Amino acid sequence: MHVNSLKSKRYIIILCCLLSFIVSQKAFCETETKQHEPETKFNPGKTIMDHIADAHEWHIATIGEKHISIPLPVILFDEGKIVVFMSSRFHHGNESYKGYQLNEKNKIVKVDETAKPPLDFSITKNVVSLFFSIILICWMFISVARRFKNHQNEAPKGLQSWLEPLILFVRDDIARPSIGEKRYEKYMPYLLTVFFFIFINNLLGLIPFFPGGANLTGNISVTLVLAIFTFIITTVSANKHYWKEIYNAPGVPWWLKFGLPIMPIVEIIGVIVKPFVLMVRLFANITAGHIIALGFISLIFIFGQISTGAGYGFSVLSVLFYVFMGLLELLVAFIQAYVFTLLSALYFGMAMAEHHEEAH
């Protein structure tokens, strides 16, 4: 049986090599015949950035030269005036309207390049996704709370059976060990909100059609606001012992604390770096996952420009890698929500720890 399996593997390898040779020869021949024909080259970098970046319209699909999208409100504050219109007036960035236009970075600027650009308060794709996720989260928790209130002595069913294990996980495996048995309860609302907000928006970002597909948690402005909330709560909750450890750390020579205050400066930098790390970690991991997944899909069109056969031939491998990345991103969606919530809870616990607790 072992010999037969080796032979079968050998035949499979030979067959794959022959198919690769045929496809490559066909690609070469088609390239020779089409080298004088004008073609619009596929730009993978622009395509990927258009998908992960924010936009003033929600793109649905492109059929031929026709773009199907949902226009979103444009709200500008320019020279003391409020200007409101729909993004469809730009015709996907091909035309200007009322002296405004979309530049290459999908930002609204004036046609007169010397004029000061307006303040943009538009309802963009990420803003719509933010509102949708907020409504979804509120509906989920209100429904579960109402069911729990009316059926306290019954086993959880439906949505409650899905959310309750996650809620208990945040409470028992994140909040209690990190903050402490006596103080964790007042931080549970924030920790649950952060965990489910990141987790649900990560999942929505993996859905390739409306209302999914927005890269909300991969937007550094969103992760910055979440990190600022954690920083403010940590700073407000900090006790005297926390600040004493920063300005007068025990076990450090006096000349490093007062004569040449290196350690207090290092500790203060550490306080600022903590939320910065939260911001960058979430932004980088989510954005990188989308870029890699879209990169595999882009390979189909890159090889398709060489020849139709190469495009079809590589599409199987590309789709398999895309499915693998999709499954991996499902895991990353949970891990990033867990890591952000865990680090926030650890910062809260460190800010309130007493001397005898640290010694223990």
C-alpha positions as CSV (number, residue, x, y, z in Angstrom):
1,M,0.0,0.0,0.0
2,H,2.9,2.3,0.8
3,V,4.4,1.7,-2.7
4,N,1.1,2.3,-4.4
5,S,0.6,5.6,-2.5
6,L,4.1,6.7,-3.6
7,K,3.3,5.9,-7.2
8,S,0.0,7.7,-7.1
9,K,1.7,10.8,-5.6
10,R,4.3,10.6,-8.3
11,Y,1.7,10.5,-11.0
12,I,-0.1,13.5,-9.4
13,I,3.1,15.5,-9.4
14,I,3.8,14.7,-13.0
15,L,0.3,15.6,-14.0
16,C,0.5,18.9,-12.2
17,C,3.8,19.7,-14.0
18,L,2.3,18.9,-17.4
19,L,-0.7,21.1,-16.7
20,S,1.6,24.0,-15.6
21,F,3.7,23.6,-18.7
22,I,0.6,23.6,-21.0
23,V,-0.8,26.7,-19.2
24,S,2.5,28.5,-19.4
25,Q,2.9,27.7,-23.1
26,K,-0.6,28.9,-23.8
27,A,0.0,32.1,-21.8
28,F,3.2,32.7,-23.8
29,C,1.4,32.3,-27.1
30,E,-1.4,34.5,-26.2
31,T,1.0,37.2,-24.9
32,E,2.8,37.1,-28.3
33,T,-0.4,37.5,-30.2
34,K,-1.8,40.3,-28.0
35,Q,1.4,42.3,-27.4
36,H,0.4,45.0,-30.0
37,E,-3.2,45.3,-28.6
38,P,-3.9,48.2,-26.3
39,E,-5.1,47.0,-22.8
40,T,-6.1,48.7,-19.6
41,K,-3.8,47.1,-17.0
42,F,-5.2,45.9,-13.7
43,N,-3.9,48.0,-10.8
44,P,-3.9,45.7,-7.7
45,G,-2.6,48.4,-5.3
46,K,-5.4,50.9,-6.2
47,T,-8.1,48.2,-6.1
48,I,-7.0,47.0,-2.7
49,M,-6.8,50.5,-1.3
50,D,-10.2,51.4,-2.7
51,H,-11.7,48.4,-0.8
52,I,-10.1,49.0,2.6
53,A,-10.2,52.8,2.6
54,D,-13.2,55.0,3.6
55,A,-15.4,56.3,0.8
56,H,-18.3,58.8,0.1
57,E,-20.4,56.0,-1.5
58,W,-21.0,52.4,-0.8
59,H,-19.8,50.5,-3.8
60,I,-21.9,47.3,-4.5
61,A,-20.6,46.0,-7.9
62,T,-19.3,47.0,-11.3
63,I,-20.9,45.5,-14.4
64,G,-18.8,46.4,-17.4
65,E,-18.4,50.2,-17.2
66,K,-21.5,50.6,-15.0
67,H,-20.9,51.2,-11.3
68,I,-23.6,50.1,-8.8
69,S,-23.3,52.0,-5.5
70,I,-25.3,53.6,-2.8
71,P,-24.7,57.4,-2.6
72,L,-24.1,58.9,0.8
73,P,-24.8,62.5,2.1
74,V,-22.0,65.0,1.7
75,I,-21.9,67.6,4.5
76,L,-19.4,70.4,4.2
77,F,-18.7,73.5,6.2
78,D,-17.1,76.1,4.0
79,E,-16.6,79.8,4.6
80,G,-19.3,79.9,7.3
81,K,-21.8,78.0,5.1
82,I,-23.1,74.5,5.4
83,V,-23.3,72.7,2.0
84,V,-25.3,69.5,1.7
85,F,-25.7,67.2,-1.3
86,M,-25.5,63.5,-2.3
87,S,-22.2,62.0,-3.3
88,S,-23.8,60.8,-6.6
89,R,-23.3,64.4,-7.8
90,F,-19.6,63.5,-8.2
91,H,-20.4,60.6,-10.6
92,H,-17.9,58.3,-8.9
93,G,-15.3,61.0,-8.9
94,N,-15.4,61.8,-12.6
95,E,-17.2,65.2,-12.2
96,S,-17.2,68.2,-10.0
97,Y,-20.2,69.8,-8.2
98,K,-20.7,73.3,-6.8
99,G,-16.9,73.9,-7.1
100,Y,-16.0,70.7,-5.2
101,Q,-14.5,67.4,-6.4
102,L,-13.0,64.2,-5.2
103,N,-9.2,63.9,-5.4
104,E,-7.1,60.8,-5.9
105,K,-7.3,60.1,-2.1
106,N,-11.1,60.2,-2.2
107,K,-11.0,63.5,-0.2
108,I,-13.3,66.4,-1.1
109,V,-11.4,69.4,-2.2
110,K,-12.2,72.6,-4.2
111,V,-11.7,72.7,-7.9
112,D,-9.6,75.8,-7.3
113,E,-6.5,74.2,-5.8
114,T,-5.4,77.5,-4.3
115,A,-8.5,77.7,-2.1
116,K,-8.7,76.4,1.4
117,P,-10.4,72.9,1.5
118,P,-13.7,72.7,3.4
119,L,-14.3,71.0,6.7
120,D,-15.8,67.6,5.8
121,F,-18.6,66.2,8.1
122,S,-19.9,63.8,5.5
123,I,-21.7,60.5,6.3
124,T,-19.1,58.2,4.8
125,K,-19.0,54.4,4.4
126,N,-17.4,53.9,7.8
127,V,-19.9,56.1,9.5
128,V,-22.8,54.2,8.1
129,S,-21.1,50.9,9.2
130,L,-20.6,52.5,12.6
131,F,-24.3,53.4,13.0
132,F,-25.4,49.9,11.7
133,S,-23.1,48.1,14.2
134,I,-24.4,50.3,17.1
135,I,-28.0,49.5,16.2
136,L,-27.2,45.8,15.8
137,I,-25.4,45.7,19.2
138,C,-28.2,47.6,20.9
139,W,-30.8,45.2,19.4
140,M,-28.8,42.1,20.4
141,F,-28.3,43.2,24.1
142,I,-31.8,44.6,24.6
143,S,-33.3,41.4,23.2
144,V,-31.1,39.2,25.4
145,A,-31.7,41.4,28.5
146,R,-35.5,41.3,28.0
147,R,-35.4,37.5,27.5
148,F,-33.3,37.0,30.7
149,K,-35.7,39.2,32.7
150,N,-38.8,37.4,31.6
151,H,-37.3,33.8,31.7
152,Q,-34.8,33.8,34.5
153,N,-35.4,30.2,35.5
154,E,-35.3,28.8,32.0
155,A,-32.3,27.6,29.9
156,P,-31.0,30.2,27.4
157,K,-32.4,29.9,23.9
158,G,-31.7,31.5,20.5
159,L,-29.5,34.6,20.6
160,Q,-29.1,34.4,24.4
161,S,-27.4,31.0,24.1
162,W,-24.8,32.6,21.8
163,L,-24.1,35.7,23.7
164,E,-24.2,34.5,27.3
165,P,-21.0,32.3,27.0
166,L,-19.2,35.3,25.6
167,I,-20.4,37.6,28.3
168,L,-19.4,35.1,31.0
169,F,-16.0,34.7,29.2
170,V,-15.4,38.5,29.5
171,R,-16.4,38.5,33.1
172,D,-14.7,35.4,34.4
173,D,-11.6,35.2,32.2
174,I,-10.8,38.9,31.6
175,A,-12.4,41.3,34.1
176,R,-12.1,39.3,37.4
177,P,-8.5,38.1,37.1
178,S,-7.2,41.4,35.7
179,I,-9.0,44.0,37.8
180,G,-9.9,42.1,41.0
181,E,-12.9,40.5,42.6
182,K,-14.0,43.7,44.5
183,R,-13.6,46.2,41.7
184,Y,-14.3,44.5,38.3
185,E,-18.1,45.1,38.2
186,K,-18.1,48.8,37.5
187,Y,-15.8,48.2,34.5
188,M,-17.9,45.4,33.0
189,P,-20.1,47.7,30.9
190,Y,-17.1,49.3,29.1
191,L,-15.3,46.0,28.7
192,L,-18.4,44.3,27.2
193,T,-19.0,47.2,24.9
194,V,-15.4,47.3,23.6
195,F,-15.3,43.5,23.2
196,F,-18.5,43.2,21.2
197,F,-18.0,46.4,19.3
198,I,-14.6,45.2,18.0
199,F,-15.7,41.6,17.5
200,I,-18.9,42.3,15.6
201,N,-17.3,45.0,13.4
202,N,-14.5,42.6,12.6
203,L,-17.0,40.0,11.5
204,L,-19.0,42.6,9.5
205,G,-15.7,43.5,7.7
206,L,-15.4,40.0,6.4
207,I,-18.8,40.0,4.7
208,P,-18.1,41.0,1.1
209,F,-21.5,42.5,0.4
210,F,-23.7,45.3,1.9
211,P,-24.1,46.0,4.8
212,G,-20.7,44.3,5.4
213,G,-17.4,45.0,3.8
214,A,-16.5,48.2,5.6
215,N,-13.0,48.3,7.2
216,L,-14.2,50.1,10.3
217,T,-11.8,48.5,12.9
218,G,-9.0,48.8,10.3
219,N,-9.5,52.6,10.4
220,I,-6.9,54.2,12.6
221,S,-9.3,57.0,13.7
222,V,-11.7,54.4,15.2
223,T,-9.0,52.5,17.0
224,L,-7.6,55.9,18.3
225,V,-10.9,56.8,19.9
226,L,-11.1,53.3,21.5
227,A,-7.6,53.7,22.9
228,I,-8.3,57.2,24.2
229,F,-11.3,55.8,26.1
230,T,-9.1,53.2,27.7
231,F,-6.5,55.9,28.5
232,I,-9.0,58.2,30.1
233,I,-10.6,55.5,32.3
234,T,-7.2,54.3,33.4
235,T,-6.0,57.8,34.3
236,V,-9.2,58.7,36.2
237,S,-9.3,55.3,38.0
238,A,-5.6,55.5,39.1
239,N,-4.9,55.7,42.8
240,K,-2.0,57.4,44.7
241,H,0.1,54.2,44.6
242,Y,-0.1,54.1,40.8
243,W,1.2,57.7,40.4
244,K,3.8,57.1,43.2
245,E,5.2,54.1,41.2
246,I,5.6,56.4,38.2
247,Y,7.2,59.4,39.8
248,N,9.1,57.6,42.7
249,A,9.6,54.0,41.6
250,P,11.0,51.8,44.5
251,G,14.3,50.2,44.1
252,V,15.7,52.8,41.7
253,P,18.7,55.0,42.7
254,W,17.7,58.5,43.8
255,W,19.8,60.2,41.2
256,L,17.9,58.5,38.4
257,K,14.6,59.8,39.9
258,F,15.5,63.3,41.1
259,G,19.0,64.3,40.1
260,L,18.7,63.0,36.5
261,P,14.9,62.1,36.2
262,I,15.3,59.4,33.6
263,M,13.0,56.8,35.2
264,P,10.0,59.2,35.7
265,I,10.3,60.2,32.0
266,V,10.5,56.6,31.0
267,E,7.4,55.8,33.1
268,I,5.4,58.7,31.7
269,I,6.3,57.7,28.1
270,G,5.1,54.2,29.0
271,V,1.7,55.6,30.1
272,I,1.4,57.3,26.7
273,V,2.7,54.3,24.8
274,K,0.1,51.9,26.2
275,P,-2.9,53.3,24.4
276,F,-0.8,53.9,21.3
277,V,0.0,50.1,21.3
278,L,-3.7,49.3,21.6
279,M,-4.5,51.6,18.6
280,V,-1.8,50.3,16.3
281,R,-2.2,46.6,17.1
282,L,-5.9,46.5,16.2
283,F,-5.5,48.8,13.2
284,A,-2.5,46.9,11.8
285,N,-3.8,43.3,12.3
286,I,-7.3,44.0,10.8
287,T,-6.0,46.0,7.8
288,A,-3.2,43.5,7.1
289,G,-5.7,40.6,7.0
290,H,-7.9,42.4,4.4
291,I,-4.9,43.3,2.3
292,I,-3.6,39.7,2.2
293,A,-7.1,38.3,1.3
294,L,-7.6,40.9,-1.4
295,G,-4.1,40.2,-2.7
296,F,-4.9,36.6,-3.4
297,I,-8.0,37.6,-5.3
298,S,-6.0,40.2,-7.3
299,L,-3.6,37.5,-8.4
300,I,-6.5,36.0,-10.5
301,F,-6.7,39.2,-12.5
302,I,-2.9,39.7,-12.7
303,F,-2.5,36.2,-14.2
304,G,-5.6,36.8,-16.3
305,Q,-3.9,39.7,-18.0
306,I,-1.2,37.3,-19.1
307,S,-3.8,34.9,-20.5
308,T,-7.3,33.6,-19.9
309,G,-5.9,30.2,-19.2
310,A,-3.5,31.4,-16.6
311,G,-6.2,33.3,-14.9
312,Y,-8.5,30.3,-14.7
313,G,-5.6,28.1,-13.8
314,F,-4.5,30.2,-10.9
315,S,-8.0,31.0,-9.7
316,V,-8.4,27.6,-8.0
317,L,-5.3,28.1,-5.9
318,S,-6.2,31.7,-5.3
319,V,-9.7,30.9,-4.1
320,L,-8.3,28.2,-1.8
321,F,-5.9,30.6,-0.2
322,Y,-8.7,33.2,0.1
323,V,-10.9,30.7,1.9
324,F,-8.0,29.8,4.2
325,M,-7.4,33.5,5.0
326,G,-11.1,34.0,5.6
327,L,-11.1,31.3,8.2
328,L,-8.0,32.7,9.7
329,E,-9.5,36.1,9.9
330,L,-12.5,34.7,11.8
331,L,-10.0,33.6,14.4
332,V,-8.2,37.0,14.3
333,A,-11.6,38.8,14.7
334,F,-12.1,37.1,18.0
335,I,-8.4,37.3,19.1
336,Q,-8.1,41.1,18.5
337,A,-11.3,41.8,20.4
338,Y,-10.0,39.6,23.2
339,V,-6.5,41.2,23.3
340,F,-7.9,44.8,23.3
341,T,-10.3,44.0,26.1
342,L,-7.7,42.1,28.1
343,L,-5.1,44.8,27.9
344,S,-7.7,47.4,28.8
345,A,-8.7,45.4,31.9
346,L,-5.0,44.9,32.8
347,Y,-4.4,48.6,32.6
348,F,-7.4,49.3,34.9
349,G,-6.1,46.7,37.4
350,M,-2.6,48.1,37.4
351,A,-4.0,51.6,38.0
352,M,-5.9,50.5,41.1
353,A,-3.5,48.0,42.5
354,E,-2.4,48.6,46.1
355,H,1.1,47.9,47.4
356,H,0.3,44.7,49.2
357,E,-1.6,43.4,46.0
358,E,1.5,43.9,43.9
359,A,3.7,42.2,46.4
360,H,1.3,39.3,46.5
